[in-house]
Amino acid sequence: MDLKPKMRPVRVAVIGGGASGCMAAITAAQAGADVHIFEKNEKPGKKLYATGNGRCNLTNLHMDDSCYHTRTADKNGSSLIHSAIERYSPADQIRFFADLGVPVFDRDGYVYPRTNQAQTVVRALEKRIAALGIRVHTGCPVRKIRRSQQGTKADDAVFYVDCNDREARAFDTVILCTGGMAGPQYGTTGDGYRLAASFSHKISTPLPALTALECRGQFLKRAAGVRCRAAVTLYTGNDKKQIREGREEGEVQMTDYGISGIPVMQISGTAARLLESKQRVFVQIDFLPEFSDSAFSDEIERRMREDRSQMLGDLFLGLVHKKILDLLLAEKGLQAEMKARRIDDAGIRQILQSMREYTLEVIQVKSFKQAQVTSGGIPLEETDANFQSRLQPGLFFAGEVLDVDGRCGGYNLQWAFATGYIAGLAAAHYCRV
């Protein structure tokens, strides 16, 4: 007869019920852990409903080191990110949701649920959580996490979780999945940073990313609302020395405060970090990105040969949206209704060139309320390969609370689910020394 006492399941507290929290909880429970989710909102997955404009871009089939950013030293940070995506890949993500009854499709590598609805994803996660018997405590913001002294008899507890003035519960491990600060309207207000700091973790300054840029421009309102294909180049410096920091191409939206659109969102995290370091930041817009340099030179010469008795608007007809032309002309004190002969050859060339090199100074990035993700957070060098704290054994992290932000296009959800999976599995098998 086996008289050995049975080992009780590892008790895991998951703080936050977003994408990373749901995955961490599901993975830990499937590995045999006794799991509780503590969610400050009325239900889990609130921010998930808004991802991908409500369509929930789950992952992306194109992955390389350029898809993520961290302020952790390049070699160590890139290595840990790469390892995480290898351990839980886009293919694993697709299989996971197929197992939940959620088929997917991809559009040029961008992967979405077959229904094109984020609520499908949230409901599938809720069903699996319920089936596994995971206890979900909603409306329950975690005020404090306390660590018991080693060797106590209080059910061998390591952590006590204080939630909403209720009686503290005891757990062996804790996974912080609280998100960052992007989207405070969804409850993401940086709680995880405060909780991590209570265990002596440093926090890389949280900044908005995947957001719009506010720019200095007297005549921006003239083009507000226009959507057009363009290339945007971010750079720092001045007229004498410019350092290029990134270039993106796609649909750009002109606004009365600056510029928006996916290409702008892609460079916004870099802009935020440069502005934080007190550098001057500029964005150059090419409204004719499909033209090669030689083709554009030919186009300039063709326009220079046209009849100068026509209006400027007709001389430049067909190149850019009328409101964009109005903006470019207003910058030079001109109007589309003016006769072209009033402008000399050098002036005509300058206007044409401005269609490819319209430059704005970036004042600031739009706030966390408009941002889709946070740049900054808990440094990767303060975690191990399983995203366990190097400062407090038994404390794990997953998702946006870590100092990693991805490009727009499913990369941040892939990171959330990958880190949730890795941390959840490690927490379920955690053994105190």
GIHUKA-V902843 format. One line per field, one symbol per residue. phi: phi as a letter, one per 40 degrees, with the letter a starting at -180 (. if undefined). psi: psi as a letter, one per 20 degrees, with the letter a starting at -180 (. if undefined). burial: + if it has 16 or more other C-alpha atoms within 10 Angstrom, else -. A space follows every 50 residues. Layout:
phi->???
psi->???
burial->???
This chain:
phi->.ccccccccccbbbchbcccccccccccccchccbbbbbcccacgccddc cffgbgccabccbacccbbaccddcccccccdcccccbcdcccccdcccc gbcbabbfgcbbcdcgbcccccccccccdcccgccbbcfbcccabbbccc gcbcffcbbbbcbfgcccbbacbbbcbcgbbcgccbgcbgdcccccccbg ccbcdcbcafacbcbcacbdccbdgcbacabbbcabhaccabbcbiabbi cbbcbcbibahddcdcccccdccccccgccbbbbbbcbcccccccccccc cccccccccccddccbdgcbddcccdccccdbgbbcccccccbcdccccc cccccbbcbbcccacccdccccabchhcccccbcccgcdcbadgbbbagc cccabbcchgccccccccccccccccccbcbcc
psi->pojpqppqqpoppoopkbghggggggggghjjqopppophriqrkghhhi qkljimnhapioprhiiqqqiqpgggghgggggghhhnrhhhgghghhhj knqrqqokippqqhikphhggghhggghgghikppporkmpohqpqprqq jrjmkkqgqpoookjrpqqpqhqpooliaciplhijjnkjhhggghhikj qqopppqqrmarppqophjhhhjpippqprpppprrbahhopopiqpqqb opppriicqarghghhihgggghghhjkqppqpppoiliiprgghhghhg hghhirpiirqhhhhjpigrqghgggghghhjkrqhiqphiiprghgghg gghhiilopqppgrqqrhhiqhrpprbpqhijraijkqpihnqiprqqbi hqmpprrpkihhhggghghggghgghhhjpoq.
burial->---------++++++++++++++++++++++++++++++++--+++++++ ++--+++++++-+---++++++----++-+++-++--+++-+++--+--- -+-+-----++++--+++++++--++--+--+-+-+++-+++-++-+--- ------+++++++----+-++++++++++++++--++++++++-++---- +-++-++++++++++++-++-+++-+++++++++++--------+-++++ +++++++++++++++++++++++++----++++++++++------+---+ --++---+--++++++-----++++++++++---++--++-------+-- ++-++++++++++++++++++++++++++++++-+++++---++++++++ ++++++++++++++++++++++++++++-+---
